[in-house]
């Protein structure tokens, strides 16, 4: 991954609400080695499994040599019982941005905004695998993370209610540190007002004020309006994250 602190060929194994999560960066592995390593790891995992494979983009935002059904790698994953689900783009650019947000935002108020934020978030992401269906417990888990910063959680109100937000995150382990627009959403009742662009800019304004010189975000590759917006703001696809799912144990 661009800016990563290490290029070691590793496979990370964790879990989320959907089951086991396996992650690897294809750029760090010799040809064929990643597939063999995944085969060994997946045979010991039972139940639903999500496999995320990162690959640097070389100007072709189709996953390069990780095309899901047309390469040896993709066919190998299919033989393991994994099905391609979706692509996620990591997009990057330098800071500061080239234009102002034009809006005033406020910091998230811990102990006050959680319930209202959950309602807005879940309306905005009713369709989304990871971001939809959040609970107050999940919010509390994120607030307990060392990277959480209420000032970096920018909120935009209309008539005293949360209309949109931009939640930022700083990756201090990357060199140089990079600021992420972690989650951004607009309440559906306020769509069409340009708040998505404005809140993205507001988030990056906050990160610039915090001394960051690099910006990033993740976006679903098939979210054409969002990808188009971010390209227009000067972000470029740096990494393609490809998701495959299945049910373990998986083996050929």
DAGI-V739543 format. One record per backbone hydrogen bond with DSSP energy under -0.5 kcal/mol. CO is the residue of the C=O (numbers start at 0). NH is the residue of the N-H. If there is no record, write none. Layout:
co=[CO;CO]
nh=[NH;NH]
This chain:
co=[0;2;7;9;11;13;15;18;19;20;21;22;23;23;24;25;29;29;31;32;33;34;35;36;37;38;40;41;41;43;46;47;48;49;49;50;50;51;51;52;53;54;58;59;59;59;62;63;66;70;71;72;73;74;75;76;77;82;85;86;87;88;88;89;89;90;91;92;102;105;107;108;108;112;113;114;115;116;117;118;119;120;122;124;127;134;135;136;137;138;139;141;144;148;149;149;151;151;152;153;154;155;155;157;160;160;162;163;164;165;165;166;166;168;168;169;170;170;173;176;177;178;179;179;180;182;184;186;187;189;193;194;195;196;197;198;199;200;201;202;203;204;205;206;207;212;213;214;215;216;218;219;221;222;223;224;225;226;227;228;229;230;235;237;238;238;239;239;240;241;242;242;243;244;245;247]
nh=[3;174;9;24;22;20;18;15;49;13;51;11;25;53;27;28;32;33;35;36;37;38;39;40;41;42;43;44;249;45;247;19;245;21;51;52;243;23;53;241;25;239;60;61;62;63;65;66;70;74;75;76;77;78;79;81;80;244;242;220;240;90;218;237;238;216;235;214;104;154;109;111;112;116;117;118;119;120;121;122;123;124;125;127;131;138;139;140;141;142;143;144;147;151;107;152;153;167;107;165;105;162;163;160;157;162;186;155;184;153;167;181;182;170;179;171;173;177;175;212;170;215;168;181;217;166;164;189;190;192;197;198;199;200;201;202;203;204;205;206;207;208;209;211;210;94;178;92;180;90;88;222;223;226;227;228;229;230;231;232;234;233;91;56;89;240;54;241;87;52;84;85;50;82;48;46]
